[in-house]
């Protein structure tokens, strides 16, 4: 694999208004033998780029993007329903919705590690997203006297053995 970098320091973000100057970088990775580009990405940063540091800045940018993308992907697409529209609320609504999602994620992880009935219910339903959909639907069928009776209902277990 061969990495190629192009960069410009001190680029205006907009061309028709006074704005902050940023440093722009383009990176591509190509397969050496096939000479085919397999990865392309662009970044802007406030870090000045030179021939000595451009590879390190690209590596840091890729790592940051990977972390953000994987966390956002989990929270958005795997049952937690975190959406970008949270930013349209009044005052601190977006922070509260995000915090509630993160608390739900934490609670789910704790239950998945520590609650045997929860583990059995999840295994009986399957995929996490389907499990959350099933929980939402199951809450509409009947009221349950306890968390345990709800999980027995979800997992279709025989409560007597």
C-alpha positions in Angstrom: 0.0 0.0 0.0 1.2 3.5 -0.8 -0.1 6.6 1.0 -0.2 10.0 -0.8 -0.8 13.3 0.8 -1.6 16.7 -0.5 -2.1 19.7 1.8 -2.5 23.5 1.9 -2.0 25.7 4.9 -4.0 28.9 5.5 -7.0 28.2 3.3 -10.2 30.3 3.7 -13.2 28.1 4.3 -15.5 30.5 2.2 -14.4 32.6 -0.7 -16.9 35.4 -0.4 -16.8 36.3 3.3 -14.2 37.0 5.9 -13.6 33.7 7.7 -11.1 31.7 9.7 -8.2 30.2 7.7 -7.7 26.4 8.1 -5.2 23.9 6.9 -6.5 21.4 4.4 -5.3 17.8 3.7 -6.2 15.2 1.2 -5.0 11.6 1.7 -5.3 8.6 -0.5 -4.1 5.0 -0.1 -3.4 3.0 -3.3 -2.7 -0.7 -3.8 1.0 -0.8 -4.9 0.7 -3.6 -7.6 -2.7 -2.8 -8.9 -2.2 1.0 -8.7 -5.8 1.3 -7.6 -6.9 3.8 -5.0 -8.6 2.0 -2.1 -9.1 4.9 0.4 -9.6 8.6 0.1 -10.3 11.2 2.8 -10.1 14.9 3.4 -9.6 16.9 6.6 -9.4 20.4 7.8 -7.5 21.3 11.0 -5.8 24.2 12.8 -2.5 22.2 12.9 0.1 23.5 10.4 1.1 20.7 8.1 4.6 20.0 6.9 6.3 17.1 5.1 7.5 15.9 8.5 4.1 15.8 10.3 1.5 15.2 7.5 1.5 11.4 7.9 1.1 11.6 11.7 -1.8 14.2 11.3 -3.5 11.9 8.8 -3.1 8.9 11.1 -4.6 10.9 14.0 -7.4 12.1 11.8 -8.2 8.5 10.7 -8.2 7.3 14.3 -10.5 10.1 15.4 -12.9 9.5 12.5 -12.9 5.7 13.3 -13.7 6.3 17.0 -16.5 8.8 16.2 -18.0 6.8 13.4 -18.1 3.5 15.4 -19.7 5.1 18.4 -22.2 7.1 16.4 -23.0 4.0 14.4 -23.7 2.0 17.5 -25.9 4.7 19.1 -27.7 5.5 15.8 -28.2 2.1 14.2 -28.3 -0.5 16.9 -31.4 0.3 18.9 -30.4 3.5 20.8 -32.1 5.8 18.3 -29.6 8.7 18.6 -30.3 11.0 15.7 -28.8 14.3 14.5 -32.1 16.0 14.9 -31.5 16.2 18.7 -29.7 19.5 17.9 -33.0 21.3 17.1 -34.4 21.4 20.7 -34.8 24.3 23.0 -31.7 25.3 25.2 -30.2 22.0 26.4 -32.6 19.5 24.8 -29.9 17.9 22.6 -27.6 17.4 25.6 -30.4 15.8 27.6 -31.5 13.5 24.8 -27.9 12.4 24.2 -27.4 11.9 28.0 -30.6 9.7 28.2 -29.4 7.7 25.3 -26.0 7.2 26.9 -27.6 6.2 30.2 -29.8 3.7 28.4 -26.7 2.3 26.7 -24.9 2.0 30.0 -27.9 0.4 31.7 -28.2 -2.1 28.8 -24.6 -3.0 29.1 -24.9 -3.5 32.9 -28.0 -5.7 32.5 -26.3 -7.7 29.8 -23.4 -8.5 32.1 -25.2 -8.9 35.5 -28.9 -9.9 35.0 -29.4 -13.6 34.1 -33.1 -13.1 33.3 -32.2 -10.2 31.0 -29.5 -12.3 29.3 -32.0 -15.2 28.7 -34.6 -12.8 27.3 -32.1 -11.3 24.9 -30.8 -14.7 23.7 -34.4 -15.8 23.1 -35.2 -12.8 20.9 -31.9 -12.4 19.1 -30.3 -9.3 17.6 -30.0 -6.3 19.8 -32.1 -4.0 17.6 -34.8 -6.7 17.3 -34.6 -7.2 21.1 -35.3 -3.5 21.7 -38.2 -3.6 19.3 -39.6 -6.6 21.0 -39.3 -4.9 24.4 -41.2 -1.9 23.2 -43.9 -4.1 21.7 -44.1 -6.3 24.8 -44.7 -3.3 27.0 -47.9 -2.7 25.1 -49.4 -6.1 25.7 -49.8 -6.2 29.4 -48.8 -4.6 32.7 -46.3 -6.7 34.7 -45.9 -6.7 38.4 -42.1 -6.9 38.3 -39.1 -6.6 36.0 -38.6 -10.4 36.4 -42.2 -11.2 35.3 -41.7 -8.8 32.3 -38.5 -10.6 31.2 -40.2 -14.0 31.6 -42.9 -12.7 29.3 -40.4 -11.5 26.8 -38.4 -14.7 26.8 -41.6 -16.9 26.7 -40.1 -18.9 29.7 -42.2 -21.1 31.8 -42.1 -19.3 35.2 -42.5 -22.6 37.1 -39.5 -24.3 35.6 
